[in-house]
């Protein structure tokens, strides 16, 4: 009889200033589902990933450190042997053809890849949970299964638990700014300046700063100046869903936060801060599920003011955007991926 408790699942993922924490966060969501069904969960990660795990994992896992000077394939195989791993979830930009071939012949492997890293994928499954995921962009073996699209989007349960509870207010009052762990373009400060020029009525503006935000002194000096609006600063927020659902509009980077906002039904104004965000933002825009502000390089105050005024002046526009976003994302992707893995290992 198959025993989940003796079956090891290995996650290979990293976090850093450059790539953010999204890879580790979505793996945590899947790990939570697998742990709940009795699997043994192991993470092989870098120091940044270990820091994210310490901050956000509330269940028992085992963590192994990846060493940059050692060959990645050997470290993965060592973990597979040490923990008797039966399934590997590989969510890392360090993946290459040689590594995948060496590992996938030893253990069932799911590759999480939304930027089409490889020319050929020889693995058990490919997972791309993005709205724009395309089967045609992957060359695979006949045995490779495809888990593509928003049905497999892995969000924290705090988001799906709050789904359907968001209400559109008649008047905009609460605004939130969030631009990832580093906000390298200091968009937080820029949007504070532009929002201060909005003088129709006062706003309550929340600023979420990541652990690598480098402009705190400059920002706080600016916030000390008199303003019609009320500002509140948050650092490294863990209960993000609880904070987001209080907002009327969220201005954000065009990454995974957009999916979280869509799940809750919160109107969003995203900025493309990296090239791998472009397709996501543009696709959401075509669906009418956001009010896109364009590329960070071409971002302008007049465009922002026009978009902001559009949302502030019409609760009907915000309601439509809320419903369209909520219809796209149900927040139960992690359970679907866990179910797939369970079936591959147990046959039921």
C-alpha positions, 0 to 999 in steps of 0.5 A: 500500500502506498504511504504518503508519509514515507514519500518525499517531495523535493522543491528546487527554488530560489529567491533573491534581490534580482528574481524576487520571492515569487518562485518560493512563494508559489512552491510554498502554496503547493507544499502546503497542499502536499503536506496536508495529504501527508507527504514529506516536504523538502526544499533545496534552496539558496539563502534568500529562499531559506529566508522566505521559508522562515518567514512564511512557512507555518508547517513542518518542512526540511530545508537543504542549502544549495551551494553555488560552487557545487554542481547543481545536478549533484546536489539535487541527486544527493537530496533525492537519495538522502530523503528518498524523493519520489517527485521533484518540483523544479522552479528555478532559472538555473534549470538547463537541458543537461541538468533536467536530463540527468535528474528526470531519468532518476525521479518524476520531475515537474518543471515550473517554467513560464519563460520557455527556458529549454528547447526540449522538455523531457520530464513528467510535467510542465507547469505554467500557471500564467494567463498567457501560457501556450502549449505551442511554445514547448517541445516535449516528449509524448509522456510529458503532461501539460498543466497550463493556465490559471486553473493551476495558479498557486496562491496562498489560501488566504486569498482564496479564503477571502474570495467573494468578500470584496465590496466596491465602495461608492467613493475611493478612499484607500489606495495601496502602493506595492512594487516588490521586494526592491522597487529599484525604480523607487516608484513608491516615491514617484507615485506619492508625489503624483498622488499628492497632486490629487486634491479633490478629497483626502486619501488613505494611502498604504505603502508596502515596502519590501525587504530590499527597498533602498530608498527609505530615508529619502521616502520618509523625508518626503512623507514628513512634508505636509499633505492632504493625504494620510500615509501609512508604511508597512514592511514585509507584510505577511498577511497581504490578503487581509491588507489588500482587501481593504483597498479601493485601488492598488498601484503595483508592479506587473507581477504575481500581485496582479493574480492576487488582486484579480482573485480578490476582485480589487481594481489594479493599476500595474506598471511593467517593471520587467520584460517578463511582466509585459505579456501578463499586463497586456493580457489582463488589459485586453480582458479589461481586468486592470487599468495598465499604466504601461512600461516603467521607462515610458511612465508619465504623470499625465497618463497616471492622472488620466487613469487614476481619475477614470477609476476614481470617478466611476464605481461602475468601471471599478465594479466591472474590473473587479468582476472580470478579474475575479472571474479569471482566478479562483485561487484553487490552483495549488490543490489541483497541482497537488492532486495531479502529483498525488495521482501520478504517485499513487495511481488514484 
